[in-house]
Amino acid sequence: MSQLLPIVGPDSPANSIIAILRAKVKDQHLTCEFTEQRGEDAPARSFALTCQEQVHPDLPHAISRLTPHLCLLTEQLDETPDFWPSDDEELPARFESFTVTGFAMGKNQGGVTLVGQRELTGGRVLNLVTPYQSFDDEQSSYPYAGLLEATLATVLAEVEAALRGKCTDYRQLDLFGPAATAPVPVLPVSPMA
């Protein structure tokens, strides 16, 4: 009987080819549908999984960069001269009520549909889904399709890294470790007058 080797993950003996179909991050956990191939000529296998580890902070940061596109594609905000934040800065206050929660890729990753939310006054949530945006459509009415594609490439790289084992370095302290068995200092008590 042969032992099955892991194909996806940090212990994989060879890099497989992963194509992300859809992904979402909820409560710091990645849920993803993807195909994986052992090599170029191998048949693709489909997977759907939810990672038990919390995602690395790079993934939510990369996904947050899709928020301006969500706002424009769903016509929630109008573009202003200072609309686009740089990659290293936090999102401006105008985007605080918006969150991109996930996305679905088109065939051959030729386009995307973004999924997100807008928190309304009173704490209610408005779910938002953009129309499908093709990257190859020359007749597109969305002038930032190229920027969306470039931003999404960064997100896809982070999702693939998460599938291959990049996650938050979470370490729970040992209940009976050295800190738990260290003597507790006794402080002198002064008599009350």
N, C-alpha and C positions, 0 to 999 in steps of 0.2 A: 504494500500500500504506500503510495507516495504522499509526502507531506505538502500541503498547500502553502505557498509562499504569499505573503502580502504583496499586492501590486501597488495599492495606493497607501501612502503614509510614509513616515520617516524611516521605517525599516525596509522599504522597498529595495530589492536588489538592482533594479533598473528604473530609470525614469520612464513612466508610461505617458501616453498622450491623453490629456484630459480636455474635454469640451464642456463648459458650463452651459446648462440649459436654462436654469432658473435658480435664484438664490434669495434668501431673506435672512435678516438678523433680527432676532426677537429675544429680549432678556439676555443679551450678550452671548447668545448661542446661534450658530450658523445652521440653517436648514438649506439643503442644496440638492438639486437634481443635476446629474451630469452623466456623460458617457466617458468610458476609459478604454484605451487600446494599449496592448502590450507593445506594439510596434506599428509602423505604417501599414503593413499588410494584414495585420490581425483584425478580426472582427471587433466591432465596438460592443461593449457591455454597458447596460444602463444601470444606474444606481440612484437611490434617493436616501439621504441620511440626514440625521440631526447630530451635530457634534456635541458630545457631553462636556468638553472643555469650553471654557469661556474664550471668546475670540480675542486675538491680539488687538490692542488699540489701533493699529494701523488700518485694520479693515473698516471699523466704523468711521474713521477719519476719511478714508477713501470714498466710502459710500456717501458721506455728508457732502462731498464735492459735487454730487449729482443734484443736490437740492435746488440750485438756481435753474437747472434744466427742467426739473419737475414743476417749478413755479411758472416758468414761461410756457411750457407745453400744455399745462392745464389752465392757462390764462388766469392765474391767481394773482400775479404781480406783473407790473409793467417794468420794462428795462429802463434803468437810469444810467447816467454816465459812470457812477461808481458801483454798478450792480455786481460785477464779477470780482470776487475776492481772490487773492493770490493763494497758491497751494499751501503755503506755510502758515497763513493766518487763520484765525477762527472765523466762522461765518458771521457776517454783520447781524445786527439786531433784527433787521427786517425779515430774516429767515428763521427766527426763534420758534415760531409756531408751526414750522414745516419740518417733516422728517421723511427721508426716503427709507422705506423698510425693506425693499427688495426690487428685483427686476426679473424680466423674462426675455431671453435672447430669441431672436428670429432664426430662421433656417440658415445654417452655415455662419452663424453669428453676423449676419448682414444687417442687423437692426436690433432695436430694443424697445420694450415697453417698461416704463418705470412705475413702481407702486409706492405710494406714500400716504401720509396723513397730514392734516392741518388741524391743530387744536383750536377749537372755537372758544369764544368767551363763554364762560359758564362751565368749562371743562369737557364739553362734548367734543367728539372727534369726527371730522369729515374725511372719509377715505377718498384718495385720489388715485386715478389710473390714467396715465398719459396715453394718447393715441400711439400706435406703433410708429416708430421713427426709423426709417431706413437710412443706412449710411451711404448707399450707392445711388439713391434717387437724385438725379440732377434737377428734377422739377420740384424738389422739396421746398415747402414754404418755411421751413425752419432753418434760419441762416447759420445756426451753430451746430449743425450735424457733425462737422469735423471735430469740434471741441468736445462734443458729447462722446464721440467714438474714442478720442484720446483719453478722456477721463475714465470711460468705461474700461479701457484696456488696463489701467492701473487697478481698478476694482477687480477685474477678472484675475489679474496676477495675485492679488491679495486673497481672493477666494481660493484659488488653486494652492497657494501657500498654506492656507488653513487646512485644506484637505490633505496636504502632505505633512501636517503636524505643527504648523506655526500657531501657537495659542498663547494665552496669558500664562506667564510663569507663576502659577499658583502653588504655594507650598503651605500646607497646614502644619503648624508647630506640633511637635510630639507632646501628648498629654503628660507623659512621664519622662520627658527629656531632661537635659541638664538644668533648664530654667525652672522646671517644676520641682526639682529636688534640691535646689539651692536653699541654704538656710535663710530664714527670714530674720533680718536684724531686729534686735530688741532695743527699744529706745528707753532711756532712763525716765522714770516718772517722778515728777517733783510733787512733794506733799502740798495739799491745798491749805491755805491759811484760813 
